Amino acid sequence: MALLKFFRDRRSRTRDEDGAGSMIWLTVYSDMMTNLMMFFLMLFALTRMSSSVREDVMHALQEQFSDKEVEKTQAQEDSKEKMEELKKIAYVEETESRIQITLPAPVLFDIGKADIKEGTKHALSDLATTIKGSKYPIIIEGHTDNVPITGGQFRSNWQLSAARAFAVLNYFIEIEKISPGRLSALGYGEYRPVASNETEDGRAQNRRIEIILVKK
């Protein structure tokens, strides 16, 4: 008899639990309808406001419900767009440890000179706009071909490449207001070629400025 009473009680509790569970949908549905009603009431209230008050309310709502993840994604998209724009004026290579931006030296300097050409400073300004958005240290490298320097201001390709690197560094500091603590400059002369110096095309590739953002 005790066993029979146990099964009867068990079946009764199960039936009660099933009944309660079957009513959960009604709670969810009621909450959804309440939220929809509040939403439409809010929209109706907005239409009854003056334009200035409505703008203030919308601005407040945007600030209240702004999604930081969305903002982060937008910032990433903006960064990608800037990088694509940069690729139109320079060669850009990105790895896990660095972003390397290569500008052909003739874009910025006349042959044998280390003064940035006035007509090409916009290229550096566009570049600065992109790198200002990061906190990475920046290394500026100057490179030349292997044609010896005869006469002029510089006695060697070493000096010329270093002077060009420092010219870019000074432009970033003085004109673009990039923090000097992020910047360093090096001159490698002709000793780190990326192409053969046996052809004019190869020598042109070797005459370059490399701007490296150090990620790691």
Salt bridges, closest charged atoms under 4 A:
ASP9 OD2 - LYS5 NZ 3.18
GLU63 OE2 - HIS59 NE2 2.78
GLU84 OE2 - LYS87 NZ 3.51
GLU85 OE2 - LYS88 NZ 3.18
GLU94 OE2 - LYS215 NZ 3.07
ASP110 OD1 - LYS117 NZ 3.88
GLU118 OE1 - LYS121 NZ 3.15
GLU141 OE1 - HIS143 NE2 3.14
ASP145 OD2 - ARG207 NH1 2.56
GLU176 OE1 - LYS132 NZ 3.32
GLU200 OE1 - ARG203 NH2 3.28
GLU200 OE2 - ARG207 NH2 3.16
GLU210 OE1 - HIS143 NE2 3.63
GLU210 OE2 - ARG208 NE 2.76
